[in-house]
Amino acid sequence: MADPVISIVSASVDSPEGGALLVKSIRKYATLEYETIIIDNGSGLINLRWLHQESRAGRIRLIENRYNAGHGGAMDQGTREARGRFVCFIDIDAHFQRQAWDADLVALYESDPKTRMIGVIGPEHKPYHPPLFFYECEFILSNRLTFVYQPGVAHSTDTAQKVYWDIIDLGFRSERLAKGPKVYADCIGDEIVINGVPTIYHNWQGTRFLENRPGKEKATLDGIKLDDHLALKARLFARPEVKAILAEP
């Protein structure tokens, strides 16, 4: 098997449905050689069952931390583990929507020799926003950059925010993708646009309700009730595009 061009990395905590949708969307739509790495931050065994099956089949590399290393910690860990030239770190509650997303990201990255990262534009105080970070593995490692949130450190307002400024300080630039028109018009998440085409859907409530963690569920979050969240989640998984992805073997 050829070495991967891209290592696609995601951090998971008790999110079996999101993990299955993400992994199958990679399998359906990736066009370049790739590997999929899932960093699990302490999921319960029942929520690991599908990932274990995928790992045994050799379709993913599963790294089990048995504890929550945090989002930034998992990003650092995945970067160290990656075998590809590029790392595409994508949130577990996101998935790809179309073919050749990977080739388009590489082409965008290489279109400007000063680019060292592609992310998603955030609010004013956050230059980057989930769900995507795309970068060259060696650049991050050789410059000893970290994605871990550092309280009290300037520009470290959230996971991965400081890296944006670190790249600028090193004399390079970061590309920021926009959120655009939605294909999933009846769902509440964001859709990230590449070359004017919706490419990544991010269910921004994602796994924050902890609905797969008995006894840990959140009754409300950001003014939304758990039952409403579950109804919106069911609407997403009822979409024909999502069903087509999940039909992948």
C-alpha angles and dihedrals in degrees: 000000000000120000111266120258090204132031107206108205132185135173116226134193117175094324108127096154094049091044093052092048093048096046093046092047088055091050092047100045111025114109102178127068107277147164126213119220121187116193107201115205100202108306121176115260095252090056091050095055097096093042089051090053092050091047094050089050090054093241095119139018107236118199113189116202095180086213137054108271090177129243095282093044090054090049091054091045093049091049091054091048096046120113096186127092088236131042119210107193110193130175117253090237092059133076140185119259105194146027123269095025087133096052089047092053092050091048091049091048093050094044090083119038090208095059115108101163142022119205140151122274113254137193119294096277093044116057089189130044132183148290104051138044118169121183147137110274096216093052092056094044098043091050092045093233119169133204094203117118109248112201114222094014116122114258092007092117095142142345111318096358096114091054089067090060094039089058091051091048089055090057099258135105140236125223116220121205121214131233108239147172113332129240089188092057094165094055128082101225130099126259118213117217127217118182089352093302126111104248112160128037116205120193094206094195085054114146096338092110090061088219092160093055108081111222093013099073118130114231093206136010127183089349094306121118122229093242090053090049091052091050091051090047090052089051090054093050091047092060113112092231091055093045089052090054093047090050088069112112 
